[in-house]
Amino acid sequence: MAIFRASDIRQFSNVELQEQLDKLKIELIQHNGKVSAGGSTENPGRIRELRRTIARMMTEQNQRRAV
């Protein structure tokens, strides 16, 4: 799954934004599951990127609701 920047996120429709957000959340859960089981991920920095991208998407959703 790709990491999206704010400019990319703004171009998504509401449905696309929710779908991508759900996919990223599932990926984050999988990575966190590996770590909590005592393993390690191939790319530990990916967890940070996922959290930040999820936050960007949630921010965009909240801004759209406020308007």
N, C-alpha and C positions, 0 to 999 in steps of 0.2 A: 504494500500500500504506500502510496506517495505521501510525502509531507507537503501540505499546502501552505502557501503564504496568504496574507490577508487579502491581497489583490485577487488571488485565485478564488478565495472563499466568497468574496462579494459577487462573483459571477454566477455562482450556483443558484438554482431555484430553491425554494423552501424544501421541496421533496428531496432533491439531490443532496442538499445540505444535511438533512436528517439521515439519509442513507449512508453517506460518507462518515458521519459522526458515529453511527452505530457500528460500522465496520472498524473504525479506529478504536472504539471502546472495547470491542471484542479482542482485537489484537493486543491492546494494553493488558487486558485480563490474562491472556495467554502468557505474555512475557512475565507478568507479576507472579503467575502460577509457577512458572519454571524457577524463578528466583526463590520463592517461598518454599519450594520443595527441596531446596539445597543445591540446585543446579545453577548454571549461568547461561545467559543468552549469548548469541554470537556477537551481538553489538550492544553493549550496555548503554551507550548513548542514545540508542533508539527509544528507550523508555522515556527519557527526558523530552525527546522530539515529539513523541506521541502525546505526552501530557500537555505540552505547549500548543500543539495543533488542535487538540480537543478544546483547550481553553479559548483559542481563537474562534473556533466554530461556535462555541456556546455564547461568546460575546456577540458575534454577528447575529445569532438567533435572538438574543435579548434586545439588541438594537432594532431589529426588524419588528419585534412585538411592541416596542415603545412608540414606534412611528405610526 
